[in-house]
């Protein structure tokens, strides 16, 4: 139990607002429940959530200590009351999640806590698969990440060995990553490879495609093939041969075929009439093409995982039997 004495600067606040500030990691739904069942008291008595506090009031909170910690990326999962994780595959070592567009993989500079990794940690904790109190240093971690506004498959490691192996396999490019992208125009040739050099401007959070090497620019290669063409738009399957920031978006735009709905590299304003709410890009397929020993993850070698066609593909091109 923790007790707080309300001073002049705290006076006038609602009880639930003060409780949320005092216990910043307490989920909102749990906060309201604790007030309702009188685990939060004012002057020793239960109170309504909207009561206004006065200077000198004593607020007692019968709440676990961890909820009073300073919020960080490592502990923000505590704020997740009902985890939202679209599990595509799961075993004792890894979890494959279908990240919705609009969700961050990790907390950004704006300090958002409701991220993919926070929801995965909360899911594993609530399902009894992860006990942070029993670990010295390890916590579940993402092995790859995709842009906030991109839907698709993200790998999470549930053990330290799985994280080590996955990091190594990604470094050696032994995990094949495929995206679906809707772009303007018809690709010529319909199947091929985009290659060049990408320079990243960290200040603008934007990349630029160069034809020739220059200081700070890195090689970028994307293999593509056209799956469908309709109404001036093409649905492409893109395989990342390198993994640079905004690689697919920037290379397709530089080739004259920007992504539908891409506000940074495309013509987002003109695309709104198509009825989409974001950019038409989805990481829809992963293949584990391990070479040599993979330790505890040997059983994954050769396996492939995919998610159904994303909403934008169905809306723009119709149903498919992919």
Secondary structure, DSSP 8 states (H G I E B T S, - for coil): -EEEE--TTTTT-BHHHHHHHHTTTS-HHHHHHHHHTTSEEETTEE--TT-B--TT-EEEE---GGGGS---TTTGGGG-SS----EEEE-SSEEEEEE-TT--SS--TT-----HHHHHHHHHHHTTS--GGG-SS---EES----TT-EEEEEEESSHHHHHHHHHHHHTT-EEEEEEEEEES--SSSEEEEEEEEEEETTTTEEEEESS--TT-EEEEEEEEEEEEETTEEEEEEEESS--TTHHHHHHHHTT--BTT-TTTS-HHHHGGGT-SS-SEEEEEEEE---S--GGGGGGTT-EEE----HHHHHHH-----
